[in-house]
Amino acid sequence: MKYTQLGRTGLKVSRLVLGTMNFGPQTDEAGSHAIMNAAIDAGINFFDTANVYGWGENKGRTEEIIGSWFARGGDRDKVVLATKVYGNMGTDGRVWPNHDKLSAVNIRRAVEGSLKRLNTDYIDLYQFHHIDRRTPFEEIWQAIDVLIQQGKILYAGSSNFPGYKIAQANEIADRRGMVGLVSEQCLYNLAERRAEMEVIPAAQDYGVGVIPWSPLHGGLLGGVIKKETEGGRRTSGRSADALANSDVRLQIQAYEDLLEKHGLEPGEVALAWLLSRPGVTGPIVGPRTAEQLESALRAVELELSDEVLTELDAIFPGPGPSPEAFAW
């Protein structure tokens, strides 16, 4: 495994981030523990989750599975543990006032709930899952400062923030003498490059590490057409919806044809491309099985040639440099 600093911090994290969203809904506790063991054995030290994972009636279940892994011998000291706050944790569909978003009172409540479920006394990276348009950053940072002073969290990060909110959050944190955001978790992959317009430039300027989620774009970049053809099974879900668009299907076919010509695996290339991008700390991989984790691990060693990178840009053109892409 290769490691890098998380943004401008002194914290070293693996170039792959273990995403745990499937733990509970799609992978049972035993299978989840096996994946975490395999990740540690492979050198992955960065685990990402969220308080709402488990979803519906089972919100919090994913954090509980991680917590039970710690209780059964998982080495907490080897893990950089990241979770998130924002969503309503109620399981009956109701949102009681002050039980969601980023008010100081909900941040305090949410962190205590996560600590209990995760079976730990501190969280390395506490991330805001979404912007809160009603709560000022002065209040958010006051709440975070208290948690840092109490030793309950070490760093703060964002998720799904636009570039201007990354800038606003860090400017206000700087005025308070705080470190501010050290990471941004955003949707970013070959097929979805809008983050290059504002989010990634802002993150780079402020020393914020970029952690892309959905690196395979819901499976679309994982060889979906080839699997459909060879397996004889119809694609479903987000990939099926995307491939129903003839232009998208032609684009994905060109992608798969290119990689077949070079003898490369689509899923591994999609991850390797992200690892080659400026500002990227590491993509989140969310394996449902140990075999899927093994495939992701091969991407860390994969060096894409200039020829392949150029051809990928031709198939999936980015927006271009900011602000020229939209200003001139």
C-alpha positions in Angstrom: 0.0 0.0 0.0 1.1 3.6 -0.7 0.4 6.4 1.7 0.0 10.2 1.5 -0.8 13.1 3.8 -4.4 14.0 4.4 -4.5 17.5 2.9 -2.2 19.8 4.7 -2.2 17.8 7.9 0.5 15.5 9.3 -1.8 12.6 9.2 -0.8 9.7 6.9 -3.5 7.8 5.2 -3.6 5.0 2.6 -4.2 5.9 -1.1 -7.4 3.7 -0.9 -10.2 4.5 1.5 -12.3 1.6 2.7 -15.9 2.6 2.3 -18.4 0.8 4.5 -21.8 1.8 3.2 -22.5 -1.8 2.1 -21.9 -3.1 5.7 -25.3 -4.1 7.0 -27.5 -3.5 3.9 -25.6 -5.8 1.5 -22.8 -7.5 3.6 -23.5 -9.1 6.9 -21.5 -8.6 10.1 -19.2 -11.6 9.5 -18.5 -10.6 5.9 -17.9 -7.0 6.9 -15.4 -8.0 9.6 -13.6 -10.2 7.0 -13.3 -7.2 4.6 -12.0 -5.0 7.4 -9.4 -7.7 8.3 -8.4 -8.0 4.7 -8.1 -4.2 4.3 -5.8 -4.0 7.4 -3.7 -6.9 6.1 -3.3 -5.0 2.8 -2.2 -1.8 4.5 -5.4 0.2 4.2 -5.6 2.3 7.3 -8.4 4.8 6.3 -12.0 3.6 7.0 -15.0 5.8 6.1 -18.5 5.6 7.3 -21.5 7.8 8.3 -24.0 7.8 11.1 -26.9 7.2 8.8 -25.4 4.2 7.0 -27.6 1.2 7.4 -30.5 3.4 6.2 -34.2 3.3 7.0 -35.0 1.3 10.1 -31.3 0.3 10.4 -29.6 3.8 10.5 -26.5 3.4 12.6 -26.1 -0.3 11.9 -22.9 0.2 9.8 -21.2 2.1 12.7 -22.3 -0.7 15.0 -20.6 -3.3 12.8 -17.4 -1.3 12.8 -17.7 -1.0 16.6 -18.2 -4.7 17.0 -15.0 -5.3 14.9 -13.1 -3.1 17.3 -14.6 -5.0 20.3 -13.5 -8.4 18.8 -9.9 -7.5 18.2 -9.8 -5.0 15.4 -6.9 -2.7 16.1 -8.2 0.8 16.7 -4.7 2.3 16.7 -4.1 1.2 13.1 -7.3 2.8 11.8 -7.9 6.4 10.7 -11.6 6.4 11.4 -13.9 8.8 9.6 -17.6 9.3 10.0 -20.2 11.9 9.2 -22.9 14.1 10.7 -26.0 15.8 9.1 -28.8 13.3 8.5 -31.8 12.6 10.6 -31.2 9.5 12.7 -34.9 8.9 13.4 -36.1 5.6 12.1 -39.9 6.4 12.0 -39.7 8.9 9.2 -40.2 11.8 11.5 -37.6 14.6 12.0 -37.8 16.0 15.5 -36.5 19.6 15.7 -32.7 19.9 16.2 -32.2 16.2 15.4 -30.5 16.7 12.1 -28.2 19.1 10.2 -25.3 21.0 11.8 -26.6 23.0 14.8 -24.3 22.9 17.8 -26.9 20.9 19.7 -27.2 18.2 16.9 -23.4 18.0 16.4 -23.0 17.3 20.1 -25.8 14.7 20.1 -24.6 13.1 16.9 -21.0 12.7 17.9 -22.0 11.0 21.2 -24.2 8.5 19.2 -21.4 7.7 16.8 -18.8 7.2 19.5 -21.1 4.8 21.3 -22.0 2.8 18.1 -18.3 2.8 17.0 -17.2 1.6 20.3 -14.4 4.2 20.5 -13.6 7.2 22.5 -12.5 9.4 19.6 -13.1 9.9 15.8 -10.1 10.9 13.7 -12.1 12.7 11.0 -15.5 14.1 11.6 -17.2 15.1 8.3 -20.1 17.4 7.6 -22.2 15.2 5.2 -23.8 18.2 3.5 -23.9 22.0 3.8 -26.4 23.4 6.3 -27.8 26.6 4.8 -29.3 27.8 8.2 -26.4 27.3 10.6 -23.5 29.8 10.4 -20.0 28.4 10.4 -19.2 30.4 13.5 -21.6 28.1 15.4 -20.4 25.0 13.6 -16.7 25.7 14.4 -17.5 26.6 18.0 -19.1 23.1 18.4 -16.2 21.4 16.6 -13.7 23.3 18.8 -15.3 22.0 21.9 -15.2 18.4 20.6 -11.5 18.8 19.7 -10.7 20.2 23.2 -12.6 17.2 24.7 -10.5 14.8 22.6 -13.6 13.4 20.9 -12.6 14.3 17.4 -9.2 15.2 15.9 -9.9 16.7 12.5 -13.0 18.1 10.6 -13.8 17.5 7.0 -16.7 18.2 4.5 -18.7 16.1 2.0 -20.6 17.3 -1.0 -19.6 21.0 -0.4 -19.3 23.4 -3.3 -16.0 25.3 -3.7 -17.3 28.5 -2.3 -18.4 26.8 0.9 -15.0 25.2 1.3 -13.5 28.6 1.1 -16.0 30.2 3.4 -15.6 27.5 6.0 -11.9 27.7 6.1 -11.7 31.5 6.1 -14.0 31.6 9.2 -12.0 28.8 10.9 -8.8 30.7 10.2 -10.3 33.8 11.9 -11.0 31.6 15.0 -7.4 30.3 15.0 -8.6 26.8 14.0 -7.3 24.3 11.4 -10.6 24.2 9.6 -11.6 21.6 6.9 -8.8 19.2 6.0 -10.7 17.0 3.5 -13.6 17.1 1.1 -15.5 14.0 0.1 -17.1 14.6 -3.3 -18.5 12.8 -6.3 -15.6 12.5 -8.8 -14.7 10.0 -11.4 -14.0 9.7 -15.1 -17.7 10.0 -16.1 -18.4 12.8 -13.6 -15.7 15.5 -13.6 -17.7 18.6 -12.6 -15.7 18.8 -9.4 -12.8 20.0 -11.5 -14.6 23.3 -12.1 -14.6 24.7 -8.5 -14.4 22.0 -5.8 -10.9 20.6 -6.5 -9.3 24.0 -7.2 -10.7 25.3 -3.9 -9.5 22.2 -2.1 -6.0 22.5 -3.5 -5.8 26.2 -2.6 -6.8 25.5 1.0 -4.8 22.4 1.5 -7.9 20.2 1.6 -7.5 16.5 0.6 -10.0 15.3 -2.0 -11.7 11.9 -1.2 -13.7 10.9 -4.3 -16.8 8.8 -3.7 -18.5 6.5 -6.3 -15.2 6.1 -8.2 -16.8 3.6 -10.6 -19.9 5.8 -11.0 -22.3 3.2 -9.7 -20.6 0.4 -11.6 -20.7 2.2 -14.9 -16.9 2.3 -15.2 -16.4 -1.3 -14.0 -16.8 -3.1 -17.3 -20.6 -3.1 -17.2 -21.2 -3.8 -20.9 -18.7 -6.6 -21.1 -20.2 -8.2 -18.0 -23.7 -7.8 -19.5 -22.5 -9.5 -22.7 -20.5 -12.3 -21.2 -22.7 -13.0 -18.2 -26.0 -12.8 -20.1 -27.6 -10.8 -17.3 -29.2 -7.5 -17.7 -27.7 -4.5 -16.0 -29.9 -3.0 -13.3 -30.0 0.2 -11.1 -28.1 3.3 -11.8 -25.9 1.7 -14.5 -29.0 0.5 -16.5 -30.6 4.0 -16.3 -27.4 5.5 -17.6 -26.9 3.0 -20.4 -30.4 3.6 -21.6 -29.0 6.8 -23.0 -27.5 5.9 -26.4 -24.7 8.5 -26.1 -23.6 7.3 -22.7 -23.6 3.7 -24.0 -21.4 4.6 -26.9 -19.1 6.4 -24.5 -18.8 3.4 -22.1 -18.4 1.1 -25.1 -15.5 3.2 -26.3 -14.0 3.1 -22.8 -14.2 -0.6 -22.6 -12.8 -1.1 -26.1 -9.9 1.1 -25.3 -9.0 -0.8 -22.2 -9.4 -4.2 -23.9 -6.9 -3.0 -26.5 -4.4 -2.2 -23.8 -5.2 -5.4 -21.8 -6.5 -3.4 -18.8 -9.4 -3.9 -16.4 -12.0 -1.1 -16.4 -12.6 -0.9 -12.6 -8.8 -0.9 -11.9 -8.2 1.8 -14.5 -11.0 4.0 -13.1 -9.4 3.9 -9.7 -5.9 4.4 -11.1 -7.0 7.4 -13.0 -8.3 9.0 -9.8 -5.0 8.2 -8.0 -3.2 10.1 -10.8 -5.3 13.3 -10.4 -3.9 16.3 -8.6 -5.2 16.9 -5.2 -6.7 13.5 -4.7 -5.9 11.8 -1.4 -7.6 8.5 -2.3 -10.9 7.2 -3.7 -13.4 5.4 -1.5 -13.9 1.8 -2.5 -16.9 0.1 -1.1 -16.4 -3.7 -1.6 -19.3 -6.1 -0.9 -16.8 -9.0 -0.9 -13.1 -9.7 -0.2 -12.7 -10.4 -4.0 -13.8 -6.9 -4.9 -11.3 -5.5 -2.4 -8.5 -7.5 -4.1 -9.4 -6.0 -7.4 -9.3 -2.4 -6.0 -5.9 -3.1 -4.4 -4.3 -3.8 -7.8 -5.2 -0.2 -8.9 -2.6 1.2 -6.4 0.2 -0.4 -8.4 -1.2 0.5 -11.8 0.6 3.2 -13.7 -1.3 4.5 -16.6 0.7 5.5 -19.7 0.5 9.0 -21.2 -1.1 7.4 -24.2 -3.9 5.8 -22.1 -4.5 9.0 -20.1 -4.8 11.1 -23.3 -7.3 8.6 -24.8 -9.3 8.6 -21.6 -9.5 12.4 -21.7 -10.8 12.1 -25.3 -13.5 9.7 -24.2 -14.4 11.6 -21.0 -13.3 15.2 -21.5 -13.1 17.3 -18.4 -14.5 20.8 -18.1 -11.0 22.3 -18.5 -9.2 24.8 -16.2 -11.2 27.1 -14.0 -12.3 29.8 -14.6 -11.5 29.7 -18.3 -13.8 26.7 -18.8 -16.8 28.9 -18.1 -15.5 32.4 -18.3 -13.9 32.6 -21.7 
